[in-house]
Amino acid sequence: MIREVVCGLIIEDKKLLVARKEVGGKSSWILPGGKIERGEHPYEGLVRELKEELPYMKWDGLWVPWQYFTGISPNNKSPIRVLAFYLDGKTNGDYRPSERADEPIKETRLVDCLDLLKLGLSDVSREMVYKLQQERRI
């Protein structure tokens, strides 16, 4: 079964926001977002995930559905379909992760396109980065 996932692409000055996640003693860089819960609309799931992961970030604008990407989850090796949204607007720039002990996001960074691919992003995230580069968004 394919798991439905959302991510929020936050771009500032041609840099993309990434988050460092720690699970089971392993660290990896991801794009903010997560699983859609049963009965949840993708937009609602995106807003919920962003509020959980980046509770200090506020935005003014619309989250626009951009494109679907499919691949394998780097966490549990199961198939996923990711709906990427981009923010057509501005944020307050406060990308500090939640301070809750159970929150796996430990750090965030705005990264330029040359350094993004050095982070070891998942195949699905790399595909998004390539597409963003092709469209000259980053």
HELIX and SHEET records of a PDB file:
HELIX    1   1 PRO A   42  GLU A   53  1                                  12    
HELIX    2   2 CYS A  113  LEU A  116  1                                   4    
HELIX    3   3 LEU A  117  LEU A  119  5                                   3    
HELIX    4   4 ASP A  123  GLN A  134  1                                  12    
SHEET    1   A 4 GLY A  33  LYS A  35  0                                        
SHEET    2   A 4 ARG A   3  LEU A   9 -1                                        
SHEET    3   A 4 PRO A  79  THR A  91  1                                        
SHEET    4   A 4 TRP A  59  ILE A  72 -1                                        
SHEET    1   B 3 ILE A  11  GLU A  12  0                                        
SHEET    2   B 3 LYS A  15  VAL A  23 -1                                        
SHEET    3   B 3 LYS A  26  ILE A  30 -1                                        
SHEET    1   C 3 ILE A  11  GLU A  12  0                                        
SHEET    2   C 3 LYS A  15  VAL A  23 -1                                        
SHEET    3   C 3 ILE A 105  ASP A 112 -1                                        
END                                                                             
